[in-house]
Amino acid sequence: PDLLPTCNGEITTLSFLQDVVDILLQYVVKSFDRSTKVIDFHYPNELLQEYNWELADQPQTLEEILLNCRTTLKYAIKTGHPRYFNQLSTGLDMVGLAADWLTSAANTNMFTYEIAPVFVLLEYVTLRKMREMVGWPGGCGDGIFSPGGAISNMYAMLIARFKMFPEVKEKGMAAIPRLVAFTSEHSHFSVKKGAAALGIGTDSVILIRCDERGKMIPSDLERRIVEAKQKGFVPFLVSATAGTTVYGAFDPLIAIADICKKYKVWMHVDGAWGGGLLMSRKHKWKLNGIERANSVTWNPHKMMGVPLQCSALLVREEGLMQSCNQMHASYLFQQDKHYDLSYDTGDKALQCGRHVDVFKLWLMWRAKGTTGFEAQIDKCLELAEYLYNKIKNREGYEMVFDGKPQHTNVCFWYIPPSLRGMEDGEERTSRLMKVAPVIKARMMEYGTTMVSYQPLGDKVNFFRMVISNPAATHQDIDFLIDEIERLGQDL
């Protein structure tokens, strides 16, 4: 009760916020200190019992509130730590962090120019620049920042459906034929999730076969489209993936674009993970053909290291998002305002309340320039190649697929000494299945590093190493290998 806006609250407020900033700055410094743990792991019941987290009728003192802040960060995972490799989004960018603090202080909503003038203009400028990088002439088209890649992919489905059957907006699914969408068997689960949410149904998402590197096979796509049409279904969307979640594979976009054109199907590219490579002259060839897409998902909070959350959906045709989503709420989008109404972007979004996500990306882009992002991305890809070269012939390692990785995903099994002499068979497979989860649990209990694992298709648990943190170095890769061997020797 002593903080602003109470009378004479300025001094207390400033000293409280100064203390909070001190806590944050200490955390930031620790995040990059390799001698600190990535994680101070406790089981959920331990954490629940160790502290009182319950909400009470009576207020706590500011000292206790500061203690709550310290405790929360004590058990937070240091996602900026150079040895945190667990997710596609890692790292902690200082300019991005500053932008996030500023955004929270400004505390406004993205729906109208009236209440977010600078942010709305920055969204306009940034999305246009991103569309330019996709290769659409003059950056034409439309777009929106959404709460993550899953929502961006859902927007694409929503808009593709509206483009083909505009009446679905008023009449619903009962008024239109049975739709089907196509995506690869390695694509992100959000394509099915979007189909479920939009009432299309997960059975209407047809999974296309991939080659051994995880890329969609175009001939299988065409076969399945023809098959669906013969059954009387209407193909309305193909979602190609640029950078799959596990293998980091890039679907052959040019071949897929040809098929989409031939059958008049909306082409979406889910570049949530791989879109960042458009910033790199050395690597952007992997997305050749993306300029032919009707829509693109691109998450700067992954490969580009922008603080969460920052995901963009880009649409080639202007005005489509607006017609698809607008509801003309007269209390927000009054038609007789004194400025250009095209800057009231809220009616093309699904959300009403929408967080300002653009400022972090815009400010980082100003601070680094495109060449700064390029250097950061090239470095991460170089580190992935270094890891691949280090383990591809090393005793105790088996690669999940042949050839050097296209993105920073490096997928491998660690084979403990006890399994190295065994011949392939059920016994070896069932024991190998248990290796990665045990090593991962030990990593977390020691707090030294974190790397993800999963099974895929007929392949038992393997490690999926990803690098998107520009703070990582060759030494961190060496450390990871040593750590896996140290923690897995006895298995």
Sequence and secondary structure as in RCSB ss.txt:
>XXXX:A:sequence
PDLLPTCNGEITTLSFLQDVVDILLQYVVKSFDRSTKVIDFHYPNELLQEYNWELADQPQTLEEILLNCRTTLKY
AIKTGHPRYFNQLSTGLDMVGLAADWLTSAANTNMFTYEIAPVFVLLEYVTLRKMREMVGWPGGCGDGIFSPGGA
ISNMYAMLIARFKMFPEVKEKGMAAIPRLVAFTSEHSHFSVKKGAAALGIGTDSVILIRCDERGKMIPSDLERRI
VEAKQKGFVPFLVSATAGTTVYGAFDPLIAIADICKKYKVWMHVDGAWGGGLLMSRKHKWKLNGIERANSVTWNP
HKMMGVPLQCSALLVREEGLMQSCNQMHASYLFQQDKHYDLSYDTGDKALQCGRHVDVFKLWLMWRAKGTTGFEA
QIDKCLELAEYLYNKIKNREGYEMVFDGKPQHTNVCFWYIPPSLRGMEDGEERTSRLMKVAPVIKARMMEYGTTM
VSYQPLGDKVNFFRMVISNPAATHQDIDFLIDEIERLGQDL
>XXXX:A:secstr
  STTSTT HHHHHHHHHHHHHHHHHHHHHHT TTS S     HHHHHHHS     SS   HHHHHHHHHHHHHS
S  TTSTTEESSSS    HHHHHHHHHHHHH   TT TTT HHHHHHHHHHHHHHHHHHT GGG SEEEEESSHH
HHHHHHHHHHHHHH TTHHHH GGGS  EEEEEETTS THHHHHHHHTTS GGGEEEE B TTS B HHHHHHHH
HHHHHTT EEEEEEEEBS TTT  B  HHHHHHHHHHTT EEEEEETTTGGGGG TTTGGGGTTGGG SEEEE T
TSTT   S  EEEEESSTTHHHHHH    TTTS TT SS GGG GGGGSS SS    HHHHHHHHHHHHHHHHHH
HHHHHHHHHHHHHHHHTTSTTEEESSSS  SSS EEEEE  HHHHT  SSHHHHHHHHHHHHHHHHHHHHHTS E
EEEEEETTEEEEEEE    TT  HHHHHHHHHHHHHHHTT 
